[in-house]
Amino acid sequence: LDFSKIEAGKLELEEIEFDLRDCIEKSVALLAQQAHMKGITLTNLMQPDMPNRLLGDPGRLRQIIINLLGNAIKFTHQGEIVLSVKKLPEESSVEVADTGIGISPKDQAKLFQPYNQAKASTAHRYGGTGLGLAITKELVEAMGGHIGVKSEEGKGSVFWFAINLRKPVTVSVAPAPAPISLQGLRVLV
């Protein structure tokens, strides 16, 4: 449905104030159990000076993040997936790094095209329609951003995107949590 809207030029984006940390944490939480079931560590890191409240489309941002995390979980059999969010001078950058199967340079060129997957054998083994990354790319571009991938076969991938999320008139920055010393304590994680 989203792809049809995009092709028809009917995709509408919201421009509302939202809590970026909440959006990121809820996106990660949706897929945490799936990663846990595979024995994969799933974490998110956010720069402490990121604005707490921003203007944009939190639903579409969540859709982009869930798609990238879902793919990372699908193609990672061991290790970790790290979602990182940082503020660049003009935009916000999000990276999803995994220790998965990786993608050859030749196959990377096809990744964001509709109905294409890196390899036929990968499509057969892992399933999917080949639309997820195409829709993700269109959503990122509709939000005024850009998306890319860095990958090496057998060594994992880093999918990244950058979009311009504007600050509302009143901006709050949540203070970074104070560090807690764990020296001498027993900790269960």
C-alpha positions in Angstrom: 0.0 0.0 0.0 2.8 2.4 0.9 4.6 1.6 -2.3 1.4 2.3 -4.3 1.0 5.6 -2.6 4.6 6.6 -3.2 4.3 5.6 -6.9 1.1 7.6 -7.3 2.6 10.7 -5.5 0.0 10.4 -2.8 2.2 9.8 0.2 1.5 12.3 2.9 3.8 13.0 5.8 2.9 14.4 9.2 4.7 17.4 10.7 4.1 17.0 14.4 6.1 17.5 17.6 7.3 14.1 19.0 9.8 12.7 21.5 12.7 11.2 19.5 14.0 9.1 22.4 10.6 7.6 22.9 10.2 6.9 19.1 13.6 5.1 19.0 13.1 3.1 22.2 9.7 1.9 21.2 11.0 0.9 17.8 13.8 -1.2 19.4 11.4 -2.6 21.9 9.2 -4.0 19.2 12.0 -6.1 17.8 13.9 -6.9 21.0 12.2 -10.2 21.6 12.9 -11.3 18.0 16.6 -10.5 18.4 16.7 -12.2 21.8 15.2 -15.4 20.4 18.1 -15.6 17.9 20.6 -14.9 20.6 21.5 -11.5 19.1 22.4 -8.5 21.2 20.2 -5.5 20.2 21.2 -2.1 21.6 20.6 1.6 20.8 22.9 4.5 21.5 21.7 8.1 21.3 24.0 11.1 21.7 23.2 12.7 25.0 22.8 16.2 23.5 20.1 15.1 21.0 17.1 17.3 21.3 14.3 15.5 23.1 11.4 17.1 21.1 11.5 17.4 17.3 9.1 18.1 14.4 8.5 15.4 11.8 6.6 12.2 11.1 7.2 9.8 14.0 5.1 7.0 12.4 7.2 7.0 9.2 10.4 7.4 11.2 9.4 4.3 13.2 8.6 2.5 10.0 12.1 3.2 8.6 13.8 2.1 11.8 11.7 -1.1 12.2 12.4 -2.1 8.6 16.2 -1.6 8.9 16.3 -3.4 12.3 14.1 -6.2 11.0 16.4 -6.8 8.1 19.4 -6.7 10.4 17.8 -9.3 12.6 16.8 -11.4 9.6 20.4 -11.5 8.2 22.3 -11.7 11.5 22.9 -15.2 13.0 25.2 -14.2 15.9 26.7 -11.1 17.4 25.0 -7.8 17.7 23.0 -5.1 16.1 23.5 -1.5 17.2 21.2 1.4 16.4 23.0 4.8 16.8 21.4 8.2 16.6 23.5 11.4 16.4 23.0 15.0 15.5 24.9 16.3 12.6 25.2 20.0 11.8 22.1 20.1 9.6 20.4 16.8 10.2 19.9 13.8 12.4 21.7 10.6 11.4 20.7 7.0 12.3 22.8 4.0 11.7 21.9 0.3 12.1 25.1 -1.8 12.3 25.0 -5.5 12.3 27.4 -8.5 12.4 25.3 -10.3 9.8 26.1 -12.0 6.4 27.1 -8.8 4.7 26.5 -7.8 1.1 28.9 -7.7 -1.9 29.6 -4.4 -3.6 27.8 -5.6 -6.8 24.7 -6.5 -4.8 24.7 -3.3 -2.9 23.9 -1.4 -6.1 20.5 -3.2 -6.4 19.4 -3.0 -2.8 17.1 0.0 -2.9 15.4 -0.9 -6.1 11.8 -2.3 -5.9 11.4 -6.1 -6.1 15.1 -6.7 -6.0 17.0 -8.6 -3.4 20.8 -9.0 -3.2 20.7 -12.7 -4.5 18.1 -15.1 -5.6 19.5 -17.7 -3.1 19.1 -15.1 -0.3 15.5 -14.3 -1.3 14.8 -18.0 -1.3 16.4 -18.7 2.0 15.2 -15.6 3.9 11.9 -14.7 2.1 10.6 -11.2 1.5 9.3 -9.2 -1.4 12.2 -7.0 -2.2 10.1 -3.9 -1.4 11.2 -3.0 2.2 14.4 -1.1 1.3 12.7 0.5 -1.7 9.9 1.9 0.5 12.4 2.9 3.1 14.5 4.8 0.6 11.4 6.6 -0.7 10.3 7.5 2.8 13.7 8.9 3.7 13.8 10.9 0.5 10.2 12.2 1.1 11.5 13.4 4.5 14.2 15.4 2.7 17.0 12.9 3.5 19.3 10.3 2.0 20.1 6.7 2.8 23.0 4.3 2.1 24.8 1.2 3.1 28.4 0.1 3.9 28.9 -3.6 3.9 31.4 -6.4 3.4 30.4 -10.0 2.8 30.8 -12.1 5.9 31.5 -9.1 8.1 28.1 -7.4 8.5 26.5 -4.2 7.2 25.8 -0.6 8.3 22.6 0.9 6.9 22.4 4.6 7.6 20.1 7.5 6.8 20.1 11.2 7.6 17.0 13.4 7.7 16.3 16.9 8.7 14.1 16.8 11.8 13.4 20.4 12.8 13.3 21.7 16.4 10.0 23.1 17.6 9.9 26.7 18.8 10.6 25.5 22.4 13.3 22.9 22.5 14.1 20.7 25.5 17.2 18.6 25.8 16.9 15.7 28.2 19.9 15.7 30.5 22.2 12.7 30.2 21.8 10.3 33.0 24.5 10.7 35.7 27.0 7.9 35.6 26.6 5.3 38.3 29.7 3.4 39.6 29.2 -0.3 39.6 32.6 -1.1 41.1 32.3 -3.8 43.7 28.6 -4.6 42.9 27.0 -7.7 41.4 24.9 -6.8 38.3 22.4 -8.9 36.5 21.6 -7.8 32.9 
